[in-house]
Amino acid sequence: MYLLHRLAAEDLPVAVAGGAEIDALRVLSLAGHVKATIPKPMRTLDGYAQPPALVNEITSLGRTMLRRFPMR
């Protein structure tokens, strides 16, 4: 919910980077709270790298969740 509130405070589209934030964004996207483009991790010599994701929209369900669970 923290990420959803943070996204609501910014002008969309927003780029999201970092493993933990992209994982949280995947959950929000699967729940139908946001519409986002999340690229697949890219194989590198050291393992994998996650390119930034792009959040295009907070859905009406996401806005309902923002009202129902305000940040305190």
Backbone hydrogen bonds, N-H to C=O, Kabsch-Sander energy under -0.5 kcal/mol:
donor,donor_aa,acceptor,acceptor_aa,energy
5,H,1,M,-2.4
6,R,2,Y,-2.4
7,L,3,L,-2.7
8,A,4,L,-2.0
9,A,5,H,-1.0
10,E,7,L,-1.3
14,V,55,V,-1.8
16,V,53,A,-2.8
22,I,18,G,-2.4
23,D,19,G,-2.2
24,A,20,A,-2.1
25,L,21,E,-2.3
26,R,22,I,-2.2
27,V,23,D,-1.7
28,L,24,A,-2.2
29,S,25,L,-2.6
30,L,26,R,-2.8
31,A,27,V,-2.1
32,G,29,S,-1.0
33,H,28,L,-2.6
34,V,28,L,-0.9
35,K,57,E,-2.8
36,A,34,V,-0.5
37,T,54,L,-2.9
38,I,36,A,-0.6
42,M,49,A,-3.3
44,T,47,G,-3.1
47,G,44,T,-0.8
49,A,42,M,-2.5
53,A,16,V,-3.0
54,L,37,T,-2.5
55,V,14,V,-3.1
56,N,35,K,-2.5
56,N,54,L,-0.6
57,E,35,K,-1.6
59,T,33,H,-1.7
59,T,57,E,-0.6
63,R,59,T,-2.2
64,T,60,S,-2.0
65,M,61,L,-2.2
66,L,62,G,-1.9
67,R,63,R,-1.8
68,R,64,T,-2.5
69,F,65,M,-2.4
